[in-house]
Amino acid sequence: MNPIEYRKAARFQDLEDGKSVEVEVGPLSLLLHRRGELIFATGIYCPHADVILDPRNCFGDEIVCKAHGYRSNIRTGECLNDPDIRLPTYPVLIEAGEVWVKLH
């Protein structure tokens, strides 16, 4: 892992399975989503209208924007309401109990 490319985002044990949380990673606010032994990192803004996404509105692999109901897949970034827009996603590494996110 190149520490310049990846930034520490959280400790794995601090992330509750099935839940999503907002974190600060370097200059960005991101959402981390734990699903079993996997962690997914996404942007915090709805790709439709730049509304801040509420991590409590994440159900399974979908996060729903409270403003207009747009749904995005947290694994792929695919917007389920409009295939022309995407929720930003970020590569994640889990190493020695730490969650690292690669910022673009």
DSSP file (Angstrom, degrees, kcal/mol; ACC not computed):
  #  RESIDUE AA STRUCTURE BP1 BP2  ACC     N-H-->O    O-->H-N    N-H-->O    O-->H-N    TCO  KAPPA ALPHA  PHI   PSI    X-CA   Y-CA   Z-CA
    1    1 A M              0   0    0      0, 0.0     3,-0.0     0, 0.0    92,-0.0   0.000 360.0 360.0 360.0 134.8    0.0    0.0    0.0
    2    2 A N    >>  -     0   0    0      1,-0.1     4,-1.9     2,-0.0     3,-1.1  -0.856 360.0-153.1 -93.3 113.7    1.3    3.5   -0.9
    3    3 A P  T 34 S+     0   0    0      0, 0.0    -1,-0.1     0, 0.0     5,-0.1   0.691  92.9  61.9 -64.4 -16.7    0.5    5.8    2.1
    4    4 A I  T 34 S+     0   0    0      1,-0.1    -2,-0.0     3,-0.1     3,-0.0   0.865 110.0  39.4 -73.3 -34.9    0.4    8.8   -0.2
    5    5 A E  T <4 S+     0   0    0     -3,-1.1    98,-1.3    97,-0.1     2,-0.4   0.845 115.9  52.5 -82.7 -35.7   -2.5    7.3   -2.2
    6    6 A Y  E  <  -A  102   0A   0     -4,-1.9     2,-0.4    96,-0.2    96,-0.2  -0.806  65.5-162.5-107.4 143.9   -4.5    5.8    0.8
    7    7 A R  E     -A  101   0A   0     94,-2.7    94,-2.8    -2,-0.4     2,-0.2  -0.960  29.7-106.0-124.0 142.9   -5.6    7.6    3.9
    8    8 A K  E     +A  100   0A   0     -2,-0.4    18,-0.3    92,-0.2    92,-0.3  -0.472  39.4 171.2 -67.1 131.3   -6.7    6.0    7.2
    9    9 A A  E     -     0   0A   0     90,-3.6     2,-0.3     1,-0.4    15,-0.2   0.725  54.0 -33.7-112.8 -33.2  -10.4    6.4    7.6
   10   10 A A  E     -A   99   0A   0     89,-1.3    89,-3.3    13,-0.1     2,-0.5  -0.980  60.4 -87.0-173.8 170.0  -11.4    4.3   10.6
   11   11 A R  E >   -A   98   0A   0     -2,-0.3     3,-1.4    87,-0.2     4,-0.4  -0.864  36.6-133.2 -93.3 134.5  -10.7    1.2   12.7
   12   12 A F  G >  S+     0   0    0     85,-2.3     3,-1.8    -2,-0.5    -1,-0.1   0.894 104.1  56.5 -55.0 -44.1  -12.6   -1.7   11.4
   13   13 A Q  G 3  S+     0   0    0     84,-0.5    -1,-0.3     1,-0.3    85,-0.1   0.705  99.3  61.4 -65.2 -19.4  -13.9   -2.8   14.8
   14   14 A D  G <  S+     0   0    0     -3,-1.4     2,-0.6     2,-0.1    -1,-0.3   0.581  87.5  86.1 -82.3  -9.6  -15.5    0.6   15.3
   15   15 A L  S <  S-     0   0    0     -3,-1.8     2,-0.3    -4,-0.4    18,-0.0  -0.825  77.8-135.2 -97.9 123.4  -17.8    0.2   12.3
   16   16 A E    >   -     0   0    0     -2,-0.6     3,-2.0     1,-0.1    18,-0.4  -0.591  26.8-107.3 -80.7 132.3  -21.0   -1.6   13.0
   17   17 A D  T 3  S+     0   0    0     -2,-0.3    18,-0.2     1,-0.3     3,-0.1  -0.319 103.9  16.2 -58.8 133.6  -22.0   -4.3   10.5
   18   18 A G  T 3  S+     0   0    0     16,-2.0    -1,-0.3     1,-0.3    42,-0.2   0.437 108.3 105.0  83.7   0.5  -24.9   -3.3    8.4
   19   19 A K    <   -     0   0    0     -3,-2.0    15,-2.2    15,-0.2     2,-0.4  -0.701  57.0-145.8-112.5 163.6  -24.5    0.4    9.3
   20   20 A S  E     -C   33   0B   0     35,-0.3     2,-0.3    -2,-0.2    13,-0.2  -0.963  17.2-175.0-126.7 145.0  -23.1    3.4    7.5
   21   21 A V  E     -C   32   0B   0     11,-2.5    11,-2.9    -2,-0.4     2,-0.4  -0.972  25.5-118.3-140.2 153.5  -21.3    6.4    9.0
   22   22 A E  E     +C   31   0B   0     -2,-0.3     2,-0.3     9,-0.2     9,-0.2  -0.764  37.5 174.6 -89.6 137.0  -19.9    9.7    8.0
   23   23 A V  E     -C   30   0B   0      7,-2.7     7,-2.9    -2,-0.4     2,-0.5  -0.947  31.5-123.6-137.4 158.6  -16.1   10.2    8.3
   24   24 A E  E     -C   29   0B   0     -2,-0.3     2,-0.5     5,-0.2     5,-0.2  -0.925  26.4-178.4-101.6 125.2  -13.5   12.8    7.4
   25   25 A V  E >   -C   28   0B   0      3,-3.3     3,-2.3    -2,-0.5   -16,-0.1  -0.928  61.6 -57.0-126.0 104.9  -10.7   11.4    5.3
   26   26 A G  T 3  S-     0   0    0     -2,-0.5   -19,-0.0     1,-0.3     0, 0.0  -0.436 122.5 -15.1  58.5-127.9   -8.1   14.1    4.5
   27   27 A P  T 3  S+     0   0    0      0, 0.0     2,-0.3     0, 0.0    -1,-0.3   0.477 124.1  83.1 -84.9  -0.9  -10.0   16.9    2.9
   28   28 A L  E <   -C   25   0B   0     -3,-2.3    -3,-3.3    15,-0.0     2,-0.5  -0.794  65.8-141.8-111.6 145.4  -13.1   14.9    2.1
   29   29 A S  E     +C   24   0B   0     -2,-0.3    15,-0.6    -5,-0.2     2,-0.3  -0.900  37.6 172.0 -92.4 129.3  -16.2   13.9    4.0
   30   30 A L  E     -CD  23  43B   0     -7,-2.9    -7,-2.7    -2,-0.5     2,-0.5  -0.850  32.1-121.5-132.0 167.2  -17.2   10.4    3.0
   31   31 A L  E     -CD  22  42B   0     11,-2.5    11,-2.4    -2,-0.3     2,-0.4  -0.956  19.6-157.8-109.4 133.0  -19.6    7.6    4.0
   32   32 A L  E     -CD  21  41B   0    -11,-2.9   -11,-2.5    -2,-0.5     2,-0.5  -0.931   6.7-165.4-107.1 136.0  -18.2    4.3    5.1
   33   33 A H  E     -CD  20  40B   0      7,-2.7     7,-2.3    -2,-0.4     2,-0.5  -0.971   5.2-155.0-125.1 114.7  -20.6    1.3    4.8
   34   34 A R  E     + D   0  39B   0    -15,-2.2   -16,-2.0    -2,-0.5     2,-0.4  -0.803  16.1 173.3 -94.4 127.8  -19.8   -2.0    6.5
   35   35 A R  E >   - D   0  38B   0      3,-2.8     3,-1.8    -2,-0.5     2,-0.3  -0.853  65.3 -60.2-131.5  95.1  -21.4   -5.1    5.1
   36   36 A G  T 3  S-     0   0    0     -2,-0.4   -18,-0.1     1,-0.3    -1,-0.0  -0.532 120.1 -15.1  67.0-125.4  -20.0   -8.1    6.9
   37   37 A E  T 3  S+     0   0    0     -2,-0.3     2,-0.3    -3,-0.1    -1,-0.3   0.380 123.7  88.7 -90.4   3.1  -16.2   -8.2    6.4
   38   38 A L  E <   -D   35   0B   0     -3,-1.8    -3,-2.8     2,-0.0     2,-0.4  -0.769  57.2-161.1-104.9 148.1  -16.4   -5.6    3.6
   39   39 A I  E     -D   34   0B   0     -2,-0.3     2,-0.4    -5,-0.2    -5,-0.2  -0.993   4.9-165.1-124.6 134.9  -16.3   -1.8    3.7
   40   40 A F  E     -D   33   0B   0     -7,-2.3    -7,-2.7    -2,-0.4     2,-0.4  -0.948   5.6-154.4-117.7 141.4  -17.5    0.4    0.9
   41   41 A A  E     +DE  32  90B   0     49,-0.7    49,-2.2    -2,-0.4     2,-0.3  -0.960  19.5 168.6-118.2 132.0  -16.6    4.1    0.7
   42   42 A T  E     -DE  31  89B   0    -11,-2.4   -11,-2.5    -2,-0.4    47,-0.2  -0.877  38.3 -90.0-133.4 166.2  -18.8    6.6   -1.1
   43   43 A G  E     -D   30   0B   0     45,-2.4   -13,-0.2    -2,-0.3    -1,-0.1  -0.230  30.5-130.8 -66.1 167.5  -19.2   10.3   -1.5
   44   44 A I  S    S+     0   0    0    -15,-0.6     9,-3.8   -14,-0.1     2,-0.4   0.551  80.2  79.9-100.3 -10.7  -21.5   12.1    0.9
   45   45 A Y  B    S-F   52   0C   0      7,-0.2     7,-0.2    43,-0.0    -2,-0.1  -0.826  84.3-113.3-105.5 137.6  -23.5   14.1   -1.7
   46   46 A C     >  -     0   0    0      5,-3.0     4,-2.0    -2,-0.4     5,-0.2  -0.441  22.3-137.9 -59.7 131.6  -26.4   12.8   -3.8
   47   47 A P  T  4 S+     0   0    0      0, 0.0    -1,-0.2     0, 0.0    39,-0.1   0.644  98.1  58.1 -70.2 -11.6  -25.2   12.8   -7.4
   48   48 A H  T  4 S-     0   0    0      3,-0.1    -2,-0.0    37,-0.1    -3,-0.0   0.908 129.9  -3.9 -83.0 -45.5  -28.6   14.1   -8.5
   49   49 A A  T  4 S-     0   0    0      2,-0.1     3,-0.1    -3,-0.1    -1,-0.1   0.217  89.7-108.8-141.0  17.6  -28.9   17.4   -6.5
   50   50 A D     <  +     0   0    0     -4,-2.0     2,-0.4     1,-0.2    -6,-0.0   0.801  64.0 153.4  56.2  31.4  -25.8   17.7   -4.2
   51   51 A V        -     0   0    0     -5,-0.2    -5,-3.0     1,-0.1     2,-0.2  -0.746  53.9-105.0 -87.2 138.4  -27.9   17.1   -1.1
   52   52 A I  B     -F   45   0C   0     -2,-0.4     2,-0.3    -7,-0.2    14,-0.3  -0.470  36.1-127.8 -65.9 128.5  -26.0   15.6    1.8
   53   53 A L        -     0   0    0     -9,-3.8    12,-0.1    -2,-0.2    -1,-0.1  -0.597  13.4-133.8 -80.0 136.9  -26.8   11.9    2.1
   54   54 A D    >   -     0   0    0     10,-0.4     3,-2.6    -2,-0.3    10,-0.2  -0.810   4.8-145.9 -91.2 119.6  -27.9   10.7    5.5
   55   55 A P  G >  S+     0   0    0      0, 0.0     3,-1.0     0, 0.0   -35,-0.3   0.732  98.7  66.0 -60.0 -19.5  -26.2    7.5    6.5
   56   56 A R  G 3  S+     0   0    0      1,-0.3   -35,-0.0   -37,-0.1    -3,-0.0   0.621  90.3  66.2 -74.9 -11.0  -29.3    6.4    8.3
   57   57 A N  G <  S+     0   0    0     -3,-2.6     7,-2.4     7,-0.1     2,-0.6   0.026  75.6 110.5 -97.1  26.5  -31.1    6.3    4.9
   58   58 A C  E <   -G   63   0D   0     -3,-1.0     2,-0.5     5,-0.2     5,-0.3  -0.907  43.4-179.7-104.4 123.7  -28.9    3.3    3.8
   59   59 A F  E >   -G   62   0D   0      3,-3.2     3,-2.0    -2,-0.6     2,-0.3  -0.963  60.3 -46.3-128.0 113.1  -30.8    0.1    3.5
   60   60 A G  T 3  S-     0   0    0     -2,-0.5   -42,-0.0     1,-0.3    14,-0.0  -0.506 125.5 -19.7  63.3-124.8  -28.8   -3.0    2.4
   61   61 A D  T 3  S+     0   0    0     -2,-0.3    13,-2.6    -3,-0.1    14,-0.5   0.251 123.5  85.9 -98.8  11.9  -26.7   -1.9   -0.6
   62   62 A E  E <   -GH  59  73D   0     -3,-2.0    -3,-3.2    11,-0.2     2,-0.4  -0.925  55.3-161.9-118.3 139.0  -28.8    1.2   -1.4
   63   63 A I  E     -GH  58  72D   0      9,-2.5     9,-2.3    -2,-0.4     2,-0.5  -0.963  15.2-150.4-113.7 137.1  -28.7    4.7    0.0
   64   64 A V  E     - H   0  71D   0     -7,-2.4   -10,-0.4    -2,-0.4     2,-0.4  -0.902  12.3-128.8-112.6 129.9  -31.7    6.9   -0.5
   65   65 A C     >  -     0   0    0      5,-2.9     4,-1.9    -2,-0.5     5,-0.1  -0.618  11.4-147.3 -75.8 129.1  -31.6   10.7   -0.9
   66   66 A K  T  4 S+     0   0    0     -2,-0.4    -1,-0.1   -14,-0.3   -13,-0.1   0.719  91.2  58.3 -70.6 -20.2  -34.0   12.3    1.5
   67   67 A A  T  4 S-     0   0    0      1,-0.1    -1,-0.2     3,-0.1    -2,-0.0   0.937 129.6  -1.9 -77.7 -47.6  -34.7   15.2   -0.9
   68   68 A H  T  4 S-     0   0    0      2,-0.1    -2,-0.2    -3,-0.0    -1,-0.1   0.378  93.1-110.1-129.9   2.6  -36.0   13.5   -4.0
   69   69 A G     <  +     0   0    0     -4,-1.9    -3,-0.1     1,-0.2     2,-0.1   0.607  56.2 162.5  79.4  10.7  -35.8    9.7   -3.3
   70   70 A Y        -     0   0    0     -5,-0.1    -5,-2.9    -6,-0.1     2,-0.4  -0.435  25.5-149.4 -65.6 139.0  -32.9    9.0   -5.6
   71   71 A R  E     -H   64   0D   0     -7,-0.2     9,-3.1    -2,-0.1    10,-0.6  -0.919  14.2-173.6-115.9 135.8  -31.3    5.6   -4.8
   72   72 A S  E     -HI  63  79D   0     -9,-2.3    -9,-2.5    -2,-0.4     2,-0.5  -0.963  26.9-120.4-128.0 146.7  -27.7    4.7   -5.4
   73   73 A N  E  >  -H   62   0D   0      5,-2.7     4,-2.6    -2,-0.4   -11,-0.2  -0.744  15.9-153.0 -84.1 124.2  -25.8    1.4   -5.0
   74   74 A I  T  4 S+     0   0    0    -13,-2.6    -1,-0.1    -2,-0.5   -12,-0.1   0.715  92.2  52.1 -73.1 -20.0  -23.1    1.8   -2.4
   75   75 A R  T  4 S+     0   0    0    -14,-0.5    -1,-0.2   -35,-0.1   -34,-0.1   0.867 128.1  15.3 -81.0 -37.9  -21.0   -1.0   -4.0
   76   76 A T  T  4 S-     0   0    0      2,-0.1    -2,-0.2    12,-0.0    13,-0.2   0.635  90.8-125.2-113.2 -19.8  -20.9    0.4   -7.5
   77   77 A G     <  +     0   0    0     -4,-2.6    10,-3.0     1,-0.3    -3,-0.1   0.367  55.6 154.0  84.1  -5.0  -22.1    4.0   -7.3
   78   78 A E  B     -J   86   0E   0      8,-0.2    -5,-2.7    -6,-0.1     2,-0.6  -0.347  42.8-136.1 -60.4 130.4  -24.8    3.3   -9.9
   79   79 A C  B     -I   72   0D   0      6,-1.1    -7,-0.3     3,-0.4     6,-0.2  -0.812   9.3-156.9 -87.0 122.2  -27.8    5.6   -9.5
   80   80 A L  S    S+     0   0    0     -9,-3.1    -8,-0.1    -2,-0.6    -1,-0.1   0.605  90.3  48.2 -78.9 -11.1  -30.9    3.4   -9.8
   81   81 A N  S    S+     0   0    0    -10,-0.6    -1,-0.2     1,-0.3    -9,-0.1   0.690 124.8  21.0 -97.2 -23.6  -33.1    6.3  -10.9
   82   82 A D    >   -     0   0    0      3,-0.2     3,-1.7    -3,-0.2    -3,-0.4  -0.854  59.5-161.0-150.9 106.3  -30.8    7.8  -13.6
   83   83 A P  T 3  S+     0   0    0      0, 0.0    -1,-0.1     0, 0.0    -3,-0.1   0.603  87.9  69.4 -67.3  -9.0  -28.1    5.7  -15.3
   84   84 A D  T 3  S+     0   0    0     -6,-0.1     2,-0.3     2,-0.0    -6,-0.0   0.538  95.8  58.1 -86.9  -6.0  -26.3    8.8  -16.4
   85   85 A I    <   -     0   0    0     -3,-1.7    -6,-1.1    -6,-0.2     2,-0.4  -0.914  66.0-163.9-124.2 153.7  -25.2    9.9  -12.9
   86   86 A R  B     -J   78   0E   0     -2,-0.3    -8,-0.2    -8,-0.2    -9,-0.1  -0.985  23.3-124.9-137.4 144.8  -23.1    8.1  -10.3
   87   87 A L        -     0   0    0    -10,-3.0   -41,-0.1    -2,-0.4   -14,-0.0  -0.767  46.6-108.2 -79.3 126.8  -22.4    8.3   -6.6
   88   88 A P        -     0   0    0      0, 0.0   -45,-2.4     0, 0.0     2,-0.3  -0.343  38.6-165.9 -60.2 136.9  -18.6    8.6   -6.3
   89   89 A T  E     -E   42   0B   0    -47,-0.2   -47,-0.2   -13,-0.2   -14,-0.1  -0.885   4.0-153.1-121.1 156.6  -17.0    5.4   -4.9
   90   90 A Y  E     -E   41   0B   0    -49,-2.2   -49,-0.7    -2,-0.3    13,-0.1  -0.986  24.1-106.6-133.3 138.2  -13.5    5.0   -3.5
   91   91 A P        -     0   0    0      0, 0.0    11,-2.5     0, 0.0     2,-0.4  -0.359  37.6-157.1 -62.5 142.4  -11.2    2.0   -3.2
   92   92 A V  E     -B  101   0A   0      9,-0.2     2,-0.4   -53,-0.1     9,-0.2  -0.966  12.1-169.8-126.2 138.8  -10.9    0.6    0.3
   93   93 A L  E     -B  100   0A   0      7,-2.6     7,-3.2    -2,-0.4     2,-0.6  -0.974   9.7-155.0-121.4 142.1   -8.2   -1.6    1.9
   94   94 A I  E     +B   99   0A   0     -2,-0.4     2,-0.4     5,-0.2     5,-0.2  -0.975  25.1 166.5-115.8 118.0   -8.5   -3.2    5.3
   95   95 A E  E >   -B   98   0A   0      3,-2.4     3,-1.9    -2,-0.6    -2,-0.1  -0.987  63.5 -15.3-139.2 124.9   -5.1   -3.8    6.8
   96   96 A A  T 3  S-     0   0    0     -2,-0.4    -1,-0.1     1,-0.3     3,-0.1   0.855 127.7 -51.9  52.6  39.8   -4.2   -4.7   10.4
   97   97 A G  T 3  S+     0   0    0      1,-0.3   -85,-2.3   -86,-0.1   -84,-0.5   0.532 115.6 114.7  79.0   5.4   -7.6   -3.8   11.6
   98   98 A E  E <   -AB  11  95A   0     -3,-1.9    -3,-2.4   -87,-0.2     2,-0.6  -0.867  60.6-136.8-111.2 144.4   -7.5   -0.3    9.9
   99   99 A V  E     -AB  10  94A   0    -89,-3.3   -90,-3.6    -2,-0.4   -89,-1.3  -0.885  22.4-170.6-101.6 123.9   -9.7    0.9    7.1
  100  100 A W  E     -AB   8  93A   0     -7,-3.2    -7,-2.6    -2,-0.6     2,-0.4  -0.931   4.8-159.7-117.5 138.0   -7.8    2.8    4.4
  101  101 A V  E     -AB   7  92A   0    -94,-2.8   -94,-2.7    -2,-0.4     2,-0.7  -0.961  13.4-137.7-121.3 133.9   -9.5    4.8    1.6
  102  102 A K  E     -A    6   0A   0    -11,-2.5     2,-0.3    -2,-0.4   -96,-0.2  -0.806  20.5-147.9 -89.4 118.0   -7.8    5.8   -1.7
  103  103 A L              0   0    0    -98,-1.3   -13,-0.1    -2,-0.7   -77,-0.0  -0.665 360.0 360.0 -85.7 140.8   -8.8    9.4   -2.6
  104  104 A H              0   0    0     -2,-0.3    -1,-0.1   -13,-0.0    -2,-0.0   0.474 360.0 360.0 -76.6 360.0   -9.1   10.1   -6.3
